[in-house]
Amino acid sequence: MTRFYSANALSSDEIIRRIAESNAHLINKEVNITPETTIQADLGLDSLDATEFLVNVENEFDIELTDEESEKVKTIAEVVELISKNPHAN
């Protein structure tokens, strides 16, 4: 059986909005999240908070990031790319 996946219908702006909403309790309200925003430096998250941040992203989009992906991701743009490339993200 062959499966065909359509391109992810989520826009970058929608993904960023949902990332911000799902992590509102971790993020300073005065920080404007953009693709260039870094998870630790700009958002001020330590390694434990950064892990919680990514777990929240996984839950929000119903995906699972590999340990390698989680360790490499540094910016919101990289998170958006991982979500956009995942055919199961919703």
PDB file of N, CA, C and O in Angstrom, chain B, residues numbered from 101:
ATOM      1  N   MET B 101       0.843  -1.185   0.000  1.00  0.00           N
ATOM      2  CA  MET B 101       0.000   0.000   0.000  1.00  0.00           C
ATOM      3  C   MET B 101       0.883   1.241   0.000  1.00  0.00           C
ATOM      4  O   MET B 101       1.792   1.364   0.820  1.00  0.00           O
ATOM      5  N   THR B 102       0.617   2.137  -0.902  1.00  0.00           N
ATOM      6  CA  THR B 102       1.368   3.372  -0.995  1.00  0.00           C
ATOM      7  C   THR B 102       0.550   4.489  -0.362  1.00  0.00           C
ATOM      8  O   THR B 102      -0.648   4.621  -0.609  1.00  0.00           O
ATOM      9  N   ARG B 103       1.219   5.284   0.455  1.00  0.00           N
ATOM     10  CA  ARG B 103       0.548   6.431   1.067  1.00  0.00           C
ATOM     11  C   ARG B 103       1.139   7.704   0.500  1.00  0.00           C
ATOM     12  O   ARG B 103       2.348   7.816   0.296  1.00  0.00           O
ATOM     13  N   PHE B 104       0.280   8.639   0.256  1.00  0.00           N
ATOM     14  CA  PHE B 104       0.714   9.942  -0.228  1.00  0.00           C
ATOM     15  C   PHE B 104       0.324  10.980   0.798  1.00  0.00           C
ATOM     16  O   PHE B 104      -0.826  11.034   1.233  1.00  0.00           O
ATOM     17  N   TYR B 105       1.270  11.793   1.180  1.00  0.00           N
ATOM     18  CA  TYR B 105       1.007  12.839   2.157  1.00  0.00           C
ATOM     19  C   TYR B 105       0.990  14.182   1.451  1.00  0.00           C
ATOM     20  O   TYR B 105       1.865  14.491   0.642  1.00  0.00           O
ATOM     21  N   SER B 106      -0.004  14.959   1.766  1.00  0.00           N
ATOM     22  CA  SER B 106      -0.055  16.295   1.192  1.00  0.00           C
ATOM     23  C   SER B 106       0.866  17.203   1.987  1.00  0.00           C
ATOM     24  O   SER B 106       1.266  16.876   3.105  1.00  0.00           O
ATOM     25  N   ALA B 107       1.193  18.328   1.412  1.00  0.00           N
ATOM     26  CA  ALA B 107       2.029  19.297   2.112  1.00  0.00           C
ATOM     27  C   ALA B 107       1.306  19.770   3.359  1.00  0.00           C
ATOM     28  O   ALA B 107       0.083  19.904   3.378  1.00  0.00           O
ATOM     29  N   ASN B 108       2.080  20.017   4.388  1.00  0.00           N
ATOM     30  CA  ASN B 108       1.500  20.454   5.650  1.00  0.00           C
ATOM     31  C   ASN B 108       0.758  21.768   5.440  1.00  0.00           C
ATOM     32  O   ASN B 108       1.313  22.717   4.886  1.00  0.00           O
ATOM     33  N   ALA B 109      -0.470  21.822   5.874  1.00  0.00           N
ATOM     34  CA  ALA B 109      -1.318  22.992   5.654  1.00  0.00           C
ATOM     35  C   ALA B 109      -1.069  24.103   6.667  1.00  0.00           C
ATOM     36  O   ALA B 109      -1.664  25.176   6.562  1.00  0.00           O
ATOM     37  N   LEU B 110      -0.210  23.867   7.631  1.00  0.00           N
ATOM     38  CA  LEU B 110       0.055  24.878   8.657  1.00  0.00           C
ATOM     39  C   LEU B 110       1.020  25.936   8.124  1.00  0.00           C
ATOM     40  O   LEU B 110       2.076  25.606   7.585  1.00  0.00           O
ATOM     41  N   SER B 111       0.653  27.199   8.277  1.00  0.00           N
ATOM     42  CA  SER B 111       1.554  28.276   7.876  1.00  0.00           C
ATOM     43  C   SER B 111       2.569  28.522   8.992  1.00  0.00           C
ATOM     44  O   SER B 111       2.343  28.144  10.142  1.00  0.00           O
ATOM     45  N   SER B 112       3.676  29.149   8.647  1.00  0.00           N
ATOM     46  CA  SER B 112       4.698  29.479   9.642  1.00  0.00           C
ATOM     47  C   SER B 112       4.121  30.364  10.739  1.00  0.00           C
ATOM     48  O   SER B 112       4.412  30.164  11.918  1.00  0.00           O
ATOM     49  N   ASP B 113       3.306  31.340  10.358  1.00  0.00           N
ATOM     50  CA  ASP B 113       2.700  32.234  11.357  1.00  0.00           C
ATOM     51  C   ASP B 113       1.797  31.472  12.317  1.00  0.00           C
ATOM     52  O   ASP B 113       1.799  31.738  13.519  1.00  0.00           O
ATOM     53  N   GLU B 114       1.019  30.516  11.783  1.00  0.00           N
ATOM     54  CA  GLU B 114       0.136  29.694  12.616  1.00  0.00           C
ATOM     55  C   GLU B 114       0.958  28.826  13.566  1.00  0.00           C
ATOM     56  O   GLU B 114       0.613  28.689  14.740  1.00  0.00           O
ATOM     57  N   ILE B 115       2.034  28.247  13.068  1.00  0.00           N
ATOM     58  CA  ILE B 115       2.893  27.413  13.905  1.00  0.00           C
ATOM     59  C   ILE B 115       3.501  28.245  15.029  1.00  0.00           C
ATOM     60  O   ILE B 115       3.494  27.821  16.185  1.00  0.00           O
ATOM     61  N   ILE B 116       4.024  29.419  14.705  1.00  0.00           N
ATOM     62  CA  ILE B 116       4.636  30.282  15.720  1.00  0.00           C
ATOM     63  C   ILE B 116       3.600  30.700  16.762  1.00  0.00           C
ATOM     64  O   ILE B 116       3.893  30.714  17.957  1.00  0.00           O
ATOM     65  N   ARG B 117       2.398  31.039  16.315  1.00  0.00           N
ATOM     66  CA  ARG B 117       1.333  31.426  17.254  1.00  0.00           C
ATOM     67  C   ARG B 117       1.027  30.285  18.221  1.00  0.00           C
ATOM     68  O   ARG B 117       0.889  30.503  19.425  1.00  0.00           O
ATOM     69  N   ARG B 118       0.924  29.072  17.688  1.00  0.00           N
ATOM     70  CA  ARG B 118       0.611  27.921  18.532  1.00  0.00           C
ATOM     71  C   ARG B 118       1.769  27.560  19.461  1.00  0.00           C
ATOM     72  O   ARG B 118       1.542  27.124  20.590  1.00  0.00           O
ATOM     73  N   ILE B 119       2.999  27.735  19.000  1.00  0.00           N
ATOM     74  CA  ILE B 119       4.165  27.516  19.865  1.00  0.00           C
ATOM     75  C   ILE B 119       4.104  28.487  21.048  1.00  0.00           C
ATOM     76  O   ILE B 119       4.295  28.096  22.200  1.00  0.00           O
ATOM     77  N   ALA B 120       3.836  29.748  20.742  1.00  0.00           N
ATOM     78  CA  ALA B 120       3.773  30.772  21.798  1.00  0.00           C
ATOM     79  C   ALA B 120       2.641  30.480  22.785  1.00  0.00           C
ATOM     80  O   ALA B 120       2.830  30.592  23.996  1.00  0.00           O
ATOM     81  N   GLU B 121       1.478  30.109  22.274  1.00  0.00           N
ATOM     82  CA  GLU B 121       0.336  29.837  23.150  1.00  0.00           C
ATOM     83  C   GLU B 121       0.576  28.614  24.027  1.00  0.00           C
ATOM     84  O   GLU B 121       0.237  28.622  25.210  1.00  0.00           O
ATOM     85  N   SER B 122       1.151  27.574  23.461  1.00  0.00           N
ATOM     86  CA  SER B 122       1.362  26.351  24.239  1.00  0.00           C
ATOM     87  C   SER B 122       2.472  26.497  25.270  1.00  0.00           C
ATOM     88  O   SER B 122       2.604  25.665  26.168  1.00  0.00           O
ATOM     89  N   ASN B 123       3.271  27.553  25.141  1.00  0.00           N
ATOM     90  CA  ASN B 123       4.377  27.786  26.073  1.00  0.00           C
ATOM     91  C   ASN B 123       4.257  29.121  26.794  1.00  0.00           C
ATOM     92  O   ASN B 123       5.245  29.634  27.318  1.00  0.00           O
ATOM     93  N   ALA B 124       3.063  29.681  26.824  1.00  0.00           N
ATOM     94  CA  ALA B 124       2.860  31.006  27.419  1.00  0.00           C
ATOM     95  C   ALA B 124       3.335  31.071  28.873  1.00  0.00           C
ATOM     96  O   ALA B 124       3.824  32.106  29.326  1.00  0.00           O
ATOM     97  N   HIS B 125       3.191  29.978  29.587  1.00  0.00           N
ATOM     98  CA  HIS B 125       3.607  29.962  30.995  1.00  0.00           C
ATOM     99  C   HIS B 125       5.131  30.005  31.166  1.00  0.00           C
ATOM    100  O   HIS B 125       5.617  30.301  32.257  1.00  0.00           O
ATOM    101  N   LEU B 126       5.875  29.717  30.117  1.00  0.00           N
ATOM    102  CA  LEU B 126       7.332  29.738  30.174  1.00  0.00           C
ATOM    103  C   LEU B 126       7.947  31.019  29.612  1.00  0.00           C
ATOM    104  O   LEU B 126       9.087  31.365  29.922  1.00  0.00           O
ATOM    105  N   ILE B 127       7.171  31.713  28.781  1.00  0.00           N
ATOM    106  CA  ILE B 127       7.711  32.837  28.008  1.00  0.00           C
ATOM    107  C   ILE B 127       7.291  34.171  28.621  1.00  0.00           C
ATOM    108  O   ILE B 127       6.131  34.367  28.981  1.00  0.00           O
ATOM    109  N   ASN B 128       8.251  35.079  28.732  1.00  0.00           N
ATOM    110  CA  ASN B 128       7.978  36.432  29.180  1.00  0.00           C
ATOM    111  C   ASN B 128       7.019  37.087  28.185  1.00  0.00           C
ATOM    112  O   ASN B 128       7.266  37.070  26.980  1.00  0.00           O
ATOM    113  N   LYS B 129       5.949  37.652  28.681  1.00  0.00           N
ATOM    114  CA  LYS B 129       4.906  38.242  27.821  1.00  0.00           C
ATOM    115  C   LYS B 129       5.438  39.364  26.920  1.00  0.00           C
ATOM    116  O   LYS B 129       4.843  39.667  25.885  1.00  0.00           O
ATOM    117  N   GLU B 130       6.542  39.968  27.309  1.00  0.00           N
ATOM    118  CA  GLU B 130       7.084  41.094  26.553  1.00  0.00           C
ATOM    119  C   GLU B 130       7.983  40.656  25.391  1.00  0.00           C
ATOM    120  O   GLU B 130       8.416  41.489  24.595  1.00  0.00           O
ATOM    121  N   VAL B 131       8.259  39.368  25.294  1.00  0.00           N
ATOM    122  CA  VAL B 131       9.106  38.858  24.214  1.00  0.00           C
ATOM    123  C   VAL B 131       8.243  38.625  22.985  1.00  0.00           C
ATOM    124  O   VAL B 131       7.241  37.913  23.040  1.00  0.00           O
ATOM    125  N   ASN B 132       8.644  39.234  21.877  1.00  0.00           N
ATOM    126  CA  ASN B 132       7.971  39.029  20.602  1.00  0.00           C
ATOM    127  C   ASN B 132       8.648  37.858  19.898  1.00  0.00           C
ATOM    128  O   ASN B 132       9.801  37.960  19.479  1.00  0.00           O
ATOM    129  N   ILE B 133       7.934  36.758  19.771  1.00  0.00           N
ATOM    130  CA  ILE B 133       8.517  35.565  19.168  1.00  0.00           C
ATOM    131  C   ILE B 133       8.510  35.687  17.651  1.00  0.00           C
ATOM    132  O   ILE B 133       7.469  35.894  17.026  1.00  0.00           O
ATOM    133  N   THR B 134       9.704  35.552  17.077  1.00  0.00           N
ATOM    134  CA  THR B 134       9.901  35.590  15.632  1.00  0.00           C
ATOM    135  C   THR B 134      10.698  34.345  15.244  1.00  0.00           C
ATOM    136  O   THR B 134      11.182  33.630  16.121  1.00  0.00           O
ATOM    137  N   PRO B 135      10.840  34.077  13.963  1.00  0.00           N
ATOM    138  CA  PRO B 135      11.659  32.923  13.559  1.00  0.00           C
ATOM    139  C   PRO B 135      13.095  32.992  14.084  1.00  0.00           C
ATOM    140  O   PRO B 135      13.710  31.957  14.340  1.00  0.00           O
ATOM    141  N   GLU B 136      13.624  34.190  14.245  1.00  0.00           N
ATOM    142  CA  GLU B 136      15.008  34.358  14.689  1.00  0.00           C
ATOM    143  C   GLU B 136      15.177  34.205  16.199  1.00  0.00           C
ATOM    144  O   GLU B 136      16.308  34.135  16.681  1.00  0.00           O
ATOM    145  N   THR B 137      14.098  34.154  16.943  1.00  0.00           N
ATOM    146  CA  THR B 137      14.156  34.038  18.398  1.00  0.00           C
ATOM    147  C   THR B 137      14.849  32.741  18.792  1.00  0.00           C
ATOM    148  O   THR B 137      14.506  31.667  18.298  1.00  0.00           O
ATOM    149  N   THR B 138      15.832  32.852  19.691  1.00  0.00           N
ATOM    150  CA  THR B 138      16.502  31.659  20.200  1.00  0.00           C
ATOM    151  C   THR B 138      15.786  31.182  21.455  1.00  0.00           C
ATOM    152  O   THR B 138      15.316  31.978  22.268  1.00  0.00           O
ATOM    153  N   ILE B 139      15.716  29.869  21.590  1.00  0.00           N
ATOM    154  CA  ILE B 139      14.950  29.278  22.684  1.00  0.00           C
ATOM    155  C   ILE B 139      15.566  29.589  24.041  1.00  0.00           C
ATOM    156  O   ILE B 139      14.853  29.943  24.980  1.00  0.00           O
ATOM    157  N   GLN B 140      16.865  29.461  24.148  1.00  0.00           N
ATOM    158  CA  GLN B 140      17.470  29.685  25.456  1.00  0.00           C
ATOM    159  C   GLN B 140      17.856  31.142  25.690  1.00  0.00           C
ATOM    160  O   GLN B 140      17.485  31.712  26.716  1.00  0.00           O
ATOM    161  N   ALA B 141      18.587  31.754  24.773  1.00  0.00           N
ATOM    162  CA  ALA B 141      19.074  33.115  25.004  1.00  0.00           C
ATOM    163  C   ALA B 141      17.953  34.150  24.995  1.00  0.00           C
ATOM    164  O   ALA B 141      17.829  34.930  25.939  1.00  0.00           O
ATOM    165  N   ASP B 142      17.138  34.168  23.946  1.00  0.00           N
ATOM    166  CA  ASP B 142      16.097  35.197  23.823  1.00  0.00           C
ATOM    167  C   ASP B 142      14.909  34.951  24.744  1.00  0.00           C
ATOM    168  O   ASP B 142      14.344  35.891  25.303  1.00  0.00           O
ATOM    169  N   LEU B 143      14.530  33.680  24.900  1.00  0.00           N
ATOM    170  CA  LEU B 143      13.388  33.375  25.764  1.00  0.00           C
ATOM    171  C   LEU B 143      13.806  33.214  27.220  1.00  0.00           C
ATOM    172  O   LEU B 143      12.961  33.167  28.114  1.00  0.00           O
ATOM    173  N   GLY B 144      15.118  33.131  27.452  1.00  0.00           N
ATOM    174  CA  GLY B 144      15.624  33.033  28.816  1.00  0.00           C
ATOM    175  C   GLY B 144      15.335  31.693  29.474  1.00  0.00           C
ATOM    176  O   GLY B 144      15.187  31.617  30.694  1.00  0.00           O
ATOM    177  N   LEU B 145      15.256  30.644  28.678  1.00  0.00           N
ATOM    178  CA  LEU B 145      14.948  29.325  29.225  1.00  0.00           C
ATOM    179  C   LEU B 145      16.234  28.572  29.544  1.00  0.00           C
ATOM    180  O   LEU B 145      17.162  28.543  28.736  1.00  0.00           O
ATOM    181  N   ASP B 146      16.285  27.963  30.726  1.00  0.00           N
ATOM    182  CA  ASP B 146      17.415  27.092  31.032  1.00  0.00           C
ATOM    183  C   ASP B 146      17.169  25.748  30.350  1.00  0.00           C
ATOM    184  O   ASP B 146      16.153  25.573  29.678  1.00  0.00           O
ATOM    185  N   SER B 147      18.079  24.811  30.515  1.00  0.00           N
ATOM    186  CA  SER B 147      17.961  23.546  29.786  1.00  0.00           C
ATOM    187  C   SER B 147      16.710  22.759  30.179  1.00  0.00           C
ATOM    188  O   SER B 147      16.110  22.105  29.326  1.00  0.00           O
ATOM    189  N   LEU B 148      16.312  22.806  31.425  1.00  0.00           N
ATOM    190  CA  LEU B 148      15.100  22.107  31.855  1.00  0.00           C
ATOM    191  C   LEU B 148      13.857  22.746  31.241  1.00  0.00           C
ATOM    192  O   LEU B 148      12.970  22.048  30.750  1.00  0.00           O
ATOM    193  N   ASP B 149      13.798  24.091  31.272  1.00  0.00           N
ATOM    194  CA  ASP B 149      12.667  24.803  30.656  1.00  0.00           C
ATOM    195  C   ASP B 149      12.640  24.594  29.144  1.00  0.00           C
ATOM    196  O   ASP B 149      11.566  24.477  28.552  1.00  0.00           O
ATOM    197  N   ALA B 150      13.812  24.548  28.519  1.00  0.00           N
ATOM    198  CA  ALA B 150      13.878  24.325  27.071  1.00  0.00           C
ATOM    199  C   ALA B 150      13.337  22.934  26.722  1.00  0.00           C
ATOM    200  O   ALA B 150      12.676  22.754  25.699  1.00  0.00           O
ATOM    201  N   THR B 151      13.623  21.966  27.576  1.00  0.00           N
ATOM    202  CA  THR B 151      13.076  20.622  27.366  1.00  0.00           C
ATOM    203  C   THR B 151      11.564  20.641  27.502  1.00  0.00           C
ATOM    204  O   THR B 151      10.859  20.052  26.682  1.00  0.00           O
ATOM    205  N   GLU B 152      11.060  21.314  28.534  1.00  0.00           N
ATOM    206  CA  GLU B 152       9.606  21.437  28.706  1.00  0.00           C
ATOM    207  C   GLU B 152       8.984  22.157  27.511  1.00  0.00           C
ATOM    208  O   GLU B 152       7.907  21.779  27.049  1.00  0.00           O
ATOM    209  N   PHE B 153       9.655  23.186  27.015  1.00  0.00           N
ATOM    210  CA  PHE B 153       9.206  23.933  25.842  1.00  0.00           C
ATOM    211  C   PHE B 153       8.987  22.987  24.663  1.00  0.00           C
ATOM    212  O   PHE B 153       7.943  23.031  24.012  1.00  0.00           O
ATOM    213  N   LEU B 154       9.976  22.131  24.389  1.00  0.00           N
ATOM    214  CA  LEU B 154       9.878  21.219  23.246  1.00  0.00           C
ATOM    215  C   LEU B 154       8.845  20.117  23.476  1.00  0.00           C
ATOM    216  O   LEU B 154       8.195  19.677  22.528  1.00  0.00           O
ATOM    217  N   VAL B 155       8.686  19.672  24.708  1.00  0.00           N
ATOM    218  CA  VAL B 155       7.636  18.688  25.018  1.00  0.00           C
ATOM    219  C   VAL B 155       6.265  19.321  24.761  1.00  0.00           C
ATOM    220  O   VAL B 155       5.368  18.667  24.229  1.00  0.00           O
ATOM    221  N   ASN B 156       6.106  20.577  25.135  1.00  0.00           N
ATOM    222  CA  ASN B 156       4.849  21.284  24.865  1.00  0.00           C
ATOM    223  C   ASN B 156       4.590  21.390  23.362  1.00  0.00           C
ATOM    224  O   ASN B 156       3.451  21.258  22.914  1.00  0.00           O
ATOM    225  N   VAL B 157       5.642  21.628  22.590  1.00  0.00           N
ATOM    226  CA  VAL B 157       5.517  21.690  21.127  1.00  0.00           C
ATOM    227  C   VAL B 157       5.081  20.327  20.589  1.00  0.00           C
ATOM    228  O   VAL B 157       4.187  20.240  19.747  1.00  0.00           O
ATOM    229  N   GLU B 158       5.715  19.274  21.079  1.00  0.00           N
ATOM    230  CA  GLU B 158       5.332  17.925  20.638  1.00  0.00           C
ATOM    231  C   GLU B 158       3.857  17.657  20.930  1.00  0.00           C
ATOM    232  O   GLU B 158       3.137  17.132  20.081  1.00  0.00           O
ATOM    233  N   ASN B 159       3.419  18.012  22.116  1.00  0.00           N
ATOM    234  CA  ASN B 159       2.018  17.794  22.492  1.00  0.00           C
ATOM    235  C   ASN B 159       1.066  18.644  21.663  1.00  0.00           C
ATOM    236  O   ASN B 159       0.010  18.170  21.245  1.00  0.00           O
ATOM    237  N   GLU B 160       1.432  19.885  21.427  1.00  0.00           N
ATOM    238  CA  GLU B 160       0.572  20.804  20.671  1.00  0.00           C
ATOM    239  C   GLU B 160       0.348  20.320  19.236  1.00  0.00           C
ATOM    240  O   GLU B 160      -0.759  20.416  18.708  1.00  0.00           O
ATOM    241  N   PHE B 161       1.405  19.800  18.613  1.00  0.00           N
ATOM    242  CA  PHE B 161       1.326  19.415  17.202  1.00  0.00           C
ATOM    243  C   PHE B 161       1.219  17.903  17.001  1.00  0.00           C
ATOM    244  O   PHE B 161       1.219  17.419  15.869  1.00  0.00           O
ATOM    245  N   ASP B 162       1.129  17.170  18.098  1.00  0.00           N
ATOM    246  CA  ASP B 162       0.970  15.719  18.056  1.00  0.00           C
ATOM    247  C   ASP B 162       2.086  15.055  17.249  1.00  0.00           C
ATOM    248  O   ASP B 162       1.837  14.237  16.364  1.00  0.00           O
ATOM    249  N   ILE B 163       3.326  15.433  17.582  1.00  0.00           N
ATOM    250  CA  ILE B 163       4.505  14.866  16.926  1.00  0.00           C
ATOM    251  C   ILE B 163       5.476  14.387  17.993  1.00  0.00           C
ATOM    252  O   ILE B 163       5.290  14.651  19.181  1.00  0.00           O
ATOM    253  N   GLU B 164       6.508  13.686  17.560  1.00  0.00           N
ATOM    254  CA  GLU B 164       7.570  13.274  18.467  1.00  0.00           C
ATOM    255  C   GLU B 164       8.906  13.634  17.830  1.00  0.00           C
ATOM    256  O   GLU B 164       9.233  13.180  16.733  1.00  0.00           O
ATOM    257  N   LEU B 165       9.663  14.454  18.533  1.00  0.00           N
ATOM    258  CA  LEU B 165      10.991  14.835  18.064  1.00  0.00           C
ATOM    259  C   LEU B 165      11.996  13.799  18.558  1.00  0.00           C
ATOM    260  O   LEU B 165      11.869  13.285  19.669  1.00  0.00           O
ATOM    261  N   THR B 166      12.982  13.500  17.738  1.00  0.00           N
ATOM    262  CA  THR B 166      14.039  12.597  18.185  1.00  0.00           C
ATOM    263  C   THR B 166      14.931  13.351  19.171  1.00  0.00           C
ATOM    264  O   THR B 166      14.911  14.581  19.227  1.00  0.00           O
ATOM    265  N   ASP B 167      15.704  12.605  19.941  1.00  0.00           N
ATOM    266  CA  ASP B 167      16.645  13.236  20.863  1.00  0.00           C
ATOM    267  C   ASP B 167      17.624  14.119  20.100  1.00  0.00           C
ATOM    268  O   ASP B 167      17.985  15.204  20.558  1.00  0.00           O
ATOM    269  N   GLU B 168      18.051  13.644  18.933  1.00  0.00           N
ATOM    270  CA  GLU B 168      18.994  14.408  18.106  1.00  0.00           C
ATOM    271  C   GLU B 168      18.376  15.734  17.664  1.00  0.00           C
ATOM    272  O   GLU B 168      19.023  16.779  17.734  1.00  0.00           O
ATOM    273  N   GLU B 169      17.130  15.687  17.210  1.00  0.00           N
ATOM    274  CA  GLU B 169      16.448  16.927  16.795  1.00  0.00           C
ATOM    275  C   GLU B 169      16.316  17.887  17.970  1.00  0.00           C
ATOM    276  O   GLU B 169      16.570  19.083  17.835  1.00  0.00           O
ATOM    277  N   SER B 170      15.921  17.363  19.111  1.00  0.00           N
ATOM    278  CA  SER B 170      15.730  18.204  20.293  1.00  0.00           C
ATOM    279  C   SER B 170      17.024  18.868  20.743  1.00  0.00           C
ATOM    280  O   SER B 170      17.015  20.018  21.183  1.00  0.00           O
ATOM    281  N   GLU B 171      18.128  18.151  20.633  1.00  0.00           N
ATOM    282  CA  GLU B 171      19.416  18.696  21.046  1.00  0.00           C
ATOM    283  C   GLU B 171      19.943  19.749  20.075  1.00  0.00           C
ATOM    284  O   GLU B 171      20.647  20.673  20.482  1.00  0.00           O
ATOM    285  N   LYS B 172      19.605  19.613  18.788  1.00  0.00           N
ATOM    286  CA  LYS B 172      20.130  20.523  17.770  1.00  0.00           C
ATOM    287  C   LYS B 172      19.341  21.815  17.632  1.00  0.00           C
ATOM    288  O   LYS B 172      19.905  22.841  17.251  1.00  0.00           O
ATOM    289  N   VAL B 173      18.059  21.788  17.932  1.00  0.00           N
ATOM    290  CA  VAL B 173      17.205  22.939  17.680  1.00  0.00           C
ATOM    291  C   VAL B 173      17.571  24.094  18.619  1.00  0.00           C
ATOM    292  O   VAL B 173      17.656  23.922  19.835  1.00  0.00           O
ATOM    293  N   LYS B 174      17.781  25.258  18.032  1.00  0.00           N
ATOM    294  CA  LYS B 174      18.186  26.441  18.805  1.00  0.00           C
ATOM    295  C   LYS B 174      17.238  27.624  18.615  1.00  0.00           C
ATOM    296  O   LYS B 174      17.081  28.445  19.518  1.00  0.00           O
ATOM    297  N   THR B 175      16.604  27.712  17.438  1.00  0.00           N
ATOM    298  CA  THR B 175      15.754  28.865  17.137  1.00  0.00           C
ATOM    299  C   THR B 175      14.316  28.423  16.857  1.00  0.00           C
ATOM    300  O   THR B 175      14.043  27.249  16.605  1.00  0.00           O
ATOM    301  N   ILE B 176      13.421  29.385  16.907  1.00  0.00           N
ATOM    302  CA  ILE B 176      12.020  29.119  16.576  1.00  0.00           C
ATOM    303  C   ILE B 176      11.910  28.679  15.109  1.00  0.00           C
ATOM    304  O   ILE B 176      11.094  27.814  14.790  1.00  0.00           O
ATOM    305  N   ALA B 177      12.709  29.253  14.223  1.00  0.00           N
ATOM    306  CA  ALA B 177      12.681  28.857  12.809  1.00  0.00           C
ATOM    307  C   ALA B 177      13.005  27.376  12.653  1.00  0.00           C
ATOM    308  O   ALA B 177      12.405  26.698  11.819  1.00  0.00           O
ATOM    309  N   GLU B 178      13.938  26.870  13.438  1.00  0.00           N
ATOM    310  CA  GLU B 178      14.285  25.447  13.367  1.00  0.00           C
ATOM    311  C   GLU B 178      13.137  24.581  13.878  1.00  0.00           C
ATOM    312  O   GLU B 178      12.896  23.498  13.345  1.00  0.00           O
ATOM    313  N   VAL B 179      12.433  25.044  14.898  1.00  0.00           N
ATOM    314  CA  VAL B 179      11.264  24.320  15.410  1.00  0.00           C
ATOM    315  C   VAL B 179      10.173  24.310  14.340  1.00  0.00           C
ATOM    316  O   VAL B 179       9.562  23.274  14.076  1.00  0.00           O
ATOM    317  N   VAL B 180       9.933  25.471  13.728  1.00  0.00           N
ATOM    318  CA  VAL B 180       8.920  25.576  12.669  1.00  0.00           C
ATOM    319  C   VAL B 180       9.251  24.625  11.521  1.00  0.00           C
ATOM    320  O   VAL B 180       8.360  23.967  10.984  1.00  0.00           O
ATOM    321  N   GLU B 181      10.515  24.550  11.145  1.00  0.00           N
ATOM    322  CA  GLU B 181      10.926  23.662  10.058  1.00  0.00           C
ATOM    323  C   GLU B 181      10.653  22.199  10.403  1.00  0.00           C
ATOM    324  O   GLU B 181      10.157  21.448   9.564  1.00  0.00           O
ATOM    325  N   LEU B 182      10.971  21.791  11.627  1.00  0.00           N
ATOM    326  CA  LEU B 182      10.713  20.408  12.040  1.00  0.00           C
ATOM    327  C   LEU B 182       9.227  20.084  11.987  1.00  0.00           C
ATOM    328  O   LEU B 182       8.840  19.002  11.547  1.00  0.00           O
ATOM    329  N   ILE B 183       8.400  21.013  12.431  1.00  0.00           N
ATOM    330  CA  ILE B 183       6.961  20.809  12.402  1.00  0.00           C
ATOM    331  C   ILE B 183       6.461  20.767  10.969  1.00  0.00           C
ATOM    332  O   ILE B 183       5.658  19.904  10.615  1.00  0.00           O
ATOM    333  N   SER B 184       6.929  21.688  10.145  1.00  0.00           N
ATOM    334  CA  SER B 184       6.486  21.770   8.744  1.00  0.00           C
ATOM    335  C   SER B 184       6.858  20.525   7.956  1.00  0.00           C
ATOM    336  O   SER B 184       6.113  20.102   7.072  1.00  0.00           O
ATOM    337  N   LYS B 185       8.010  19.936   8.271  1.00  0.00           N
ATOM    338  CA  LYS B 185       8.471  18.756   7.541  1.00  0.00           C
ATOM    339  C   LYS B 185       7.799  17.478   8.023  1.00  0.00           C
ATOM    340  O   LYS B 185       7.875  16.451   7.349  1.00  0.00           O
ATOM    341  N   ASN B 186       7.147  17.524   9.172  1.00  0.00           N
ATOM    342  CA  ASN B 186       6.543  16.318   9.731  1.00  0.00           C
ATOM    343  C   ASN B 186       5.153  16.118   9.138  1.00  0.00           C
ATOM    344  O   ASN B 186       4.270  16.944   9.369  1.00  0.00           O
ATOM    345  N   PRO B 187       4.933  15.044   8.379  1.00  0.00           N
ATOM    346  CA  PRO B 187       3.635  14.847   7.741  1.00  0.00           C
ATOM    347  C   PRO B 187       2.496  14.546   8.722  1.00  0.00           C
ATOM    348  O   PRO B 187       1.324  14.604   8.352  1.00  0.00           O
ATOM    349  N   HIS B 188       2.842  14.228   9.960  1.00  0.00           N
ATOM    350  CA  HIS B 188       1.822  13.903  10.967  1.00  0.00           C
ATOM    351  C   HIS B 188       1.435  15.090  11.840  1.00  0.00           C
ATOM    352  O   HIS B 188       0.508  14.993  12.644  1.00  0.00           O
ATOM    353  N   ALA B 189       2.135  16.201  11.688  1.00  0.00           N
ATOM    354  CA  ALA B 189       1.838  17.383  12.504  1.00  0.00           C
ATOM    355  C   ALA B 189       0.444  17.907  12.173  1.00  0.00           C
ATOM    356  O   ALA B 189       0.042  17.985  11.012  1.00  0.00           O
ATOM    357  N   ASN B 190      -0.264  18.255  13.213  1.00  0.00           N
ATOM    358  CA  ASN B 190      -1.590  18.830  12.988  1.00  0.00           C
ATOM    359  C   ASN B 190      -1.853  19.968  13.941  1.00  0.00           C
ATOM    360  O   ASN B 190      -2.924  20.574  13.898  1.00  0.00           O
TER     361      ASN B 190
END
